Amino acid sequence: MITESILTIFFNMKLTLQIQLLPDVAIAQKLKATIERFNEAANWLAPKAYERKLANKFALQKLYYKDLRHLFGLSAQMAIRCIAQVVEAYKRDKSVQPSFRKHASIPYDQRLYSFKGIDRVSLLTLEGRVLVPMLMGNYQREQFGYAKGQADLVLRKDGKWFLLVSVDVPDGTPIPTTDFIGVDLGTTNLAVTDDGETFSGDTVENVRQKMHDLKKSLQQKASALVKQGKRPKNVRRKLSLLSGRESRFRRNTNHIISKRIVEKAKDTGKAIALEDLEGIRKSQKRFRKPQRAKMSGWSFFQLRTFIEYKAKRAGIRIEPVDPKYTSQTCAECGHCEKSNRQTQASFLCKVCGHKDHADRNAARNIRAKALCQQA
């Protein structure tokens, strides 16, 4: 008989690996032509599904499969994927006719692509299969063995190619814990743990402000060109590229922070206590307008999500707590008073005189709440 104490159960979680493709000019042209033709076919099929109110893939396939192959030169499986793509889009909102961008990502199932080792992938195009070199970092290589099912071929706005591959990764075995790392999320400091480790937001805020000013300048330039009767095509292209760069910067920074917090929990054998999402939403209303810009300009929900999924993979428990009054309560004596927090960074208890960095004091309170919830 297997006792509960030694029974190990693995649950799978779905992740997406972003693998960069390195096609030469000729192959890139074939991939681009395939994406454009696929989306052209999807835009041809979408109004037919909408007019007939057809959300059944097999019914739509029976009516238009041959037309898709004849009119657009799609392979058999690619035509089926196109039909499925249209049906999925229509199902999301049946009151609106789906539409697809010229270079929107397209799905590849296992009949349309196959990996050839860890450095090449075979992809079907309108002109047959092409072998494309690919670049993976250490993280992607670690998860590569779990690659399974559908992938999406993506042409980014900056001209780079990626394959987004779904993987089923078994969660780590849950680690028994009796203590927590309290994590306070903020604006000046993106994250502070209860032991005082701080992830400063200074660099982040500088980048956000720089991007904001540059966007504002470009938007003003675009408006001036429109008033002159000119098309601001180049300006809009720069705005689009700028938006993508800012998004990648946020994502990379959140990955670095979340990885460090989860590693700390794993090394110390602790669970992680985080503010619950509802508490974060409510707390945003308390910020002044300039601080709200910082809050909306940074992806706090993305950071929390990254911490959660990395913790889940490592078998580390996440304990959500209500952050109410954590910034006003003394972590030493428990006295709660608004004036305890003298400035954004400074905490001084009016009763016991405890002095600390305000964010660290809040992180300690978050940890304390998690311990109470566990008791």
C-alpha positions in Angstrom: 0.0 0.0 0.0 1.3 3.4 -0.9 0.9 6.0 1.8 -0.1 9.6 1.1 3.3 10.8 2.5 5.3 9.1 -0.2 2.8 9.3 -3.1 4.0 11.7 -5.8 1.4 13.0 -8.2 2.3 15.2 -11.2 -0.1 17.6 -12.9 0.7 19.1 -16.2 0.7 22.8 -16.9 0.6 24.4 -20.4 3.4 26.8 -21.3 4.4 28.5 -24.6 7.9 28.4 -25.8 9.0 31.3 -28.0 11.6 29.9 -30.4 13.3 32.3 -32.9 13.6 31.1 -36.5 16.5 32.2 -38.7 15.3 31.8 -42.3 17.4 33.0 -45.2 15.9 35.6 -47.6 14.5 32.9 -49.9 12.8 30.9 -47.2 11.5 34.1 -45.4 9.8 35.0 -48.7 8.1 31.6 -48.8 7.0 31.8 -45.2 5.7 35.3 -45.7 3.7 34.3 -48.8 2.2 31.4 -46.9 1.1 33.6 -44.0 -0.4 36.2 -46.4 -2.3 33.5 -48.4 -3.6 31.8 -45.3 -5.0 35.1 -43.9 -6.4 36.0 -47.3 -8.2 32.7 -47.3 -9.4 33.2 -43.7 -10.8 36.7 -44.7 -12.6 35.1 -47.6 -14.2 32.4 -45.5 -15.1 34.6 -42.4 -18.0 36.5 -44.0 -19.5 33.2 -45.2 -19.4 31.7 -41.7 -20.9 35.0 -40.3 -23.7 35.2 -42.9 -24.7 31.5 -42.5 -24.2 31.7 -38.7 -22.0 28.6 -39.0 -19.9 27.8 -36.0 -19.5 24.1 -36.8 -16.1 23.3 -38.2 -17.3 20.2 -40.1 -20.3 21.9 -41.6 -18.1 24.7 -42.9 -15.5 22.3 -44.1 -18.1 20.4 -46.1 -19.2 23.6 -47.9 -15.9 25.4 -48.5 -13.0 23.0 -48.3 -12.6 22.5 -52.0 -13.0 26.2 -52.7 -10.2 27.1 -50.2 -7.9 24.6 -51.9 -8.8 25.7 -55.5 -8.9 29.5 -55.0 -5.9 29.9 -52.6 -3.7 26.9 -53.3 -3.7 25.7 -49.7 -2.7 22.2 -48.9 -5.3 19.8 -47.5 -4.3 20.2 -43.9 -3.7 23.9 -44.2 -7.2 24.4 -45.5 -8.6 22.5 -42.5 -6.5 24.7 -40.1 -7.8 27.8 -41.9 -11.4 26.6 -41.4 -10.7 25.9 -37.7 -9.2 29.3 -37.3 -12.2 31.1 -38.7 -14.6 29.0 -36.5 -12.6 29.8 -33.4 -12.6 33.5 -34.1 -16.4 33.5 -34.9 -17.2 31.6 -31.7 -15.5 34.2 -29.6 -18.1 36.8 -30.6 -20.9 35.8 -33.0 -22.2 39.4 -33.2 -19.1 40.5 -35.1 -17.7 39.2 -38.4 -14.1 38.0 -37.9 -11.3 39.6 -39.7 -7.6 38.7 -39.9 -4.5 40.9 -40.4 -2.4 40.4 -43.4 0.5 39.0 -41.3 -1.5 37.6 -38.4 0.1 34.4 -36.9 -1.1 31.1 -38.4 -1.4 27.7 -36.7 0.7 24.7 -37.5 -0.3 21.3 -36.3 1.9 18.3 -36.3 1.1 17.5 -39.9 2.4 20.8 -41.0 5.6 21.1 -39.0 8.2 18.8 -37.4 11.4 19.4 -35.5 14.7 18.0 -36.9 16.8 17.9 -33.8 17.2 21.0 -31.5 18.4 23.4 -34.2 16.1 23.0 -37.2 12.3 22.8 -37.9 10.5 21.6 -41.1 7.6 23.9 -42.0 5.1 23.4 -44.9 4.7 26.4 -47.2 2.8 27.0 -50.4 5.8 25.7 -52.3 6.4 22.6 -50.2 8.4 22.0 -47.0 11.4 24.2 -46.0 14.0 23.5 -43.4 14.5 26.5 -41.1 17.3 27.0 -38.6 16.1 27.9 -35.1 17.7 29.5 -32.0 16.9 28.4 -28.5 18.2 29.6 -25.1 18.9 27.3 -22.2 15.3 27.7 -20.8 13.8 26.6 -24.2 16.1 23.7 -24.4 15.1 22.5 -20.9 11.4 22.5 -21.9 11.9 21.4 -25.5 11.3 17.7 -24.7 7.7 18.5 -23.6 6.8 20.2 -27.0 3.4 18.9 -28.0 0.5 19.7 -30.3 0.0 23.0 -32.2 2.4 25.8 -32.8 1.9 29.3 -34.2 4.1 30.8 -36.9 4.6 34.5 -36.1 6.1 37.3 -38.2 6.9 40.1 -35.8 6.6 43.8 -36.8 10.4 44.1 -36.7 10.7 41.4 -39.3 11.8 38.6 -37.0 10.3 35.1 -37.2 9.2 33.0 -34.2 7.5 29.7 -33.6 5.3 29.7 -30.5 5.2 26.1 -29.4 2.8 24.6 -26.8 4.4 22.4 -24.1 2.9 20.3 -21.3 5.3 20.6 -18.4 4.7 18.4 -15.3 4.5 20.5 -12.2 7.1 20.0 -9.6 6.3 17.9 -6.6 4.7 20.2 -3.9 7.3 21.2 -1.3 6.0 21.0 2.3 6.3 24.5 3.8 5.7 26.1 7.2 6.9 29.6 6.3 6.5 32.2 3.6 8.4 34.8 1.7 6.2 38.0 1.8 6.3 40.0 -1.5 5.1 43.6 -1.8 4.5 45.0 -5.3 4.9 48.7 -5.8 5.8 51.5 -8.2 9.1 53.0 -7.0 10.2 49.4 -6.1 8.6 46.8 -8.4 8.9 44.1 -5.7 10.3 43.9 -2.2 10.6 40.7 -0.1 10.2 40.6 3.7 14.0 40.1 4.1 14.6 43.4 2.4 15.7 42.3 -1.1 14.6 45.1 -3.4 13.9 45.2 -7.1 14.1 48.9 -7.9 11.8 50.5 -10.4 14.1 53.4 -11.2 15.5 52.0 -14.4 12.1 50.8 -15.4 10.5 54.2 -14.8 13.2 56.0 -16.7 12.6 53.7 -19.7 8.8 54.1 -19.3 9.1 57.9 -19.2 11.5 57.9 -22.2 9.1 55.8 -24.2 6.2 58.0 -23.2 8.0 61.2 -24.3 9.1 59.6 -27.6 5.6 58.3 -28.4 4.1 61.8 -27.6 6.6 63.4 -29.9 5.9 61.0 -32.7 2.1 61.3 -32.3 2.4 65.1 -32.5 4.5 64.7 -35.6 1.9 62.4 -37.2 -0.9 64.8 -36.4 1.1 67.7 -38.0 1.6 65.6 -41.2 -2.1 64.8 -41.4 -3.0 68.5 -41.2 -0.6 69.1 -44.1 -2.4 66.4 -46.1 0.5 64.0 -45.9 0.5 60.3 -44.9 2.5 59.7 -41.7 3.3 56.1 -42.7 6.9 56.2 -41.5 6.0 57.8 -38.2 3.3 55.2 -37.5 5.8 52.4 -38.3 8.1 53.9 -35.7 5.3 54.0 -33.2 4.5 50.4 -33.8 8.1 49.3 -33.4 8.4 51.4 -30.2 5.4 49.7 -28.7 6.9 46.3 -29.3 10.2 47.2 -27.8 8.6 48.5 -24.6 6.5 45.4 -24.3 9.6 43.1 -24.6 11.5 45.2 -22.1 8.6 44.9 -19.5 8.4 41.1 -20.2 12.1 40.5 -19.8 12.3 42.5 -16.5 9.3 40.7 -15.1 10.9 37.3 -16.0 14.2 38.3 -14.2 12.3 39.4 -11.0 10.0 36.4 -10.9 12.9 34.0 -11.4 14.8 35.5 -8.5 11.9 35.4 -6.1 11.0 31.7 -7.0 14.7 30.7 -6.6 14.8 32.4 -3.2 11.7 30.4 -2.1 13.2 27.1 -3.5 16.5 27.7 -1.7 14.9 28.5 1.6 12.1 25.9 1.4 9.4 28.5 1.8 6.1 29.3 0.0 5.4 32.7 -1.5 2.8 35.2 -0.1 1.5 37.7 -2.7 -1.2 40.4 -2.7 -4.3 39.0 -4.3 -5.3 40.5 -7.6 -8.5 42.0 -6.3 -6.5 43.8 -3.6 -4.1 45.2 -6.3 -7.0 46.5 -8.4 -8.5 48.3 -5.4 -5.2 49.7 -4.2 -4.6 51.4 -7.6 -7.5 53.7 -6.9 -5.6 55.1 -3.9 -2.7 56.4 -6.0 -2.3 59.9 -7.3 -2.6 60.5 -11.0 1.2 60.4 -11.7 1.5 57.2 -9.7 -1.4 55.7 -11.6 0.5 56.3 -14.8 3.3 54.3 -13.4 0.9 51.5 -12.3 -0.7 51.3 -15.7 2.6 51.6 -17.5 4.0 48.5 -15.9 2.6 45.0 -16.1 2.1 44.1 -12.5 -0.4 41.4 -13.3 2.2 39.9 -15.7 4.8 39.9 -13.0 2.4 38.2 -10.6 1.5 35.6 -13.3 5.2 34.9 -14.0 5.8 34.3 -10.3 2.8 32.0 -10.1 3.7 29.8 -13.0 7.4 29.6 -12.2 6.4 28.7 -8.6 4.0 26.0 -9.8 6.7 24.4 -11.9 9.0 24.3 -8.9 6.3 22.9 -6.6 6.2 26.1 -4.5 2.8 27.2 -3.1 1.5 30.7 -3.7 -0.6 32.1 -0.9 -2.8 35.1 -1.9 -3.5 37.6 0.9 -5.5 40.8 1.2 -3.0 43.7 1.1 -5.4 46.0 3.0 -3.6 48.2 5.6 -0.2 46.3 5.1 1.4 49.7 4.3 0.0 51.3 7.5 0.5 48.5 10.0 3.6 48.1 12.1 5.2 44.7 11.5 6.6 44.7 15.0 3.7 45.7 17.3 0.7 45.5 14.9 -0.4 49.1 15.5 -2.2 50.4 12.4 -2.3 54.1 11.7 -2.2 56.1 8.4 0.5 58.4 9.7 2.8 55.5 10.4 3.9 55.7 6.8 5.7 59.0 6.7 6.8 59.0 3.1 6.7 56.6 0.2 9.9 54.9 1.5 9.8 55.6 5.2 7.8 53.8 7.9 7.9 54.9 11.6 5.4 53.4 14.1 3.8 56.0 16.3 3.5 53.6 19.2 6.6 51.4 19.4 8.9 53.5 17.3 9.8 50.7 14.9 11.5 52.2 11.9 11.9 50.4 8.5 11.7 50.8 4.8 7.9 51.1 4.1 7.9 48.4 1.4 9.8 45.9 3.5 7.4 46.6 6.4 4.5 45.8 4.1 6.2 42.6 2.8 6.6 41.5 6.4 2.9 42.1 7.0 2.0 40.1 3.9 4.0 37.2 5.2 2.3 37.5 8.7 -1.1 37.4 7.1 -0.2 34.3 5.1 1.0 32.6 8.3 -2.3 33.5 10.0 -4.3 32.1 7.1 -2.3 28.8 7.3 -2.8 28.5 11.1 
